[in-house]
Amino acid sequence: MEASGRQGLDGTKETDESQSDRLPTGRLIAHSTLHVPLTSVQLPISVFLPAIYATQYGLSLTVLGVIFLAERIWGTLTDPFVGWLCDRTKSRFGRRKVWIVAGAVLYTISAWFLFFPGEGVTPAYLAVALVAVFLALSMLQIPYYAWSGELSGNYHERTRITSYQTIASGIALFAVLVLPTLVDRFSPGNDVLKLNAMGLAIVFPTIPLTLLALWAFPDRSTAPVRKVRRKIPLNEGLRLVLEEKAVFRVMLADFIITFAQGIRGVLFVFFVSFVMGMPQLASAMFLLQFMFGIVAAPIWQAIARRIGKHQAVIVAEIGQAAVNFGLLLVGEGDLILFVVLAIVQGLMQGSGNLLLRAMLADVADEHRLRTGVNRTALLFSVFSISSKAGTALPVGVALPLVAWFGFDPAVAVNPSSGLLAVALVFALGPALAHVAAAALVRGFSIDEARQQEIRRELAARDAAEAGTGS
């Protein structure tokens, strides 16, 4: 028998089951605010920090690339360990919240040192500050995303959860990015003030927003799950996770998408300043793109509800590839064309990452159904590796590459080969990456029907085991 229901705002039919699973909007907003400190630091680190540390503190592009690359290699070791420990944590507050609190404290302290470096900055100083910031992000991000995936088992409600988080990200990025724009307006060329202003916007909201998010929902991650005969060590747990074909597809697609965004982000200021010849508009153009990114999440939530999450990712990635191919047409003074492309890019910004997180929660259910073990945090730690590697690796790849062709942001006039390298890497690299991500997601197997079947089987098994006392 078909479930009864009513028409939703987006024209789709909402079943009684989906209505009963719907999380309170006010509490969901409060929970989503923790996404502000998680995302507010990412673009300043990848877009503004390398340029400022290079021009104001004398660190070479090659040194910056090596530091960012080394930190990401270290992150591949620490992230799974954090996820593994989080899944095994026992506390009366739940598995997730204790990690979030510790991460928020470390994040606040380390971000202060990164954005208020003082005089005499050395490569070692930057390396230590970056390691501390990214470790703190792991301690915040992995348990938070695991907790978010456990808030609801409803296929579309999980997309709604990540949509609210994406809106919070857009607001956070707007608040952080508007500050460099204001500095450019009232104190042109004052890059140290620009760095400090972004630091203030990142550091001070972290603790209050963490407390608000912790208040929103209980942590039910300690709910009993099927018993296993022995405790599985980290290396074997990782092997079991990585053997999941769905995990591999989601992780690799997220890495490629984030890598594409990172290439575009780390070269954005250089492209606008040197290729287009408009350095005074670099911050404003970046801000424009993310203004439209704020309104994009509800759009992609509606699209995913109609055609499914993985199909929506494919549409978004093909669209982003088209925009990036269009950037090949932008040259010196082409402001109108660039504005149009930036707006379209903003409307699709983050759509793939948003939907992939919701898809990973479905993968976690399938893994728990087959193995009887809740490894949600470990799954999200693997996902975190791909996300953070995709954010940091562009600095280690793009900056040395354009420097090899002769580009140097510290000089007023660059050779044509250097400017051409910036333009090609900025546009063509992300375009090809988005096409590859769309191809990867095309084979994803968990659609809405399969996810609902998984949830029914989990509920039946949990009920049976509860009835037998197992």
Summary of the structure (lengths in Angstrom):
residues: 470
radius of gyration: 22.1
end to end distance: 33.0
largest distance: 76.3
contacts: 1681
relative contact order: 0.15
helix: 78%
strand: 1%
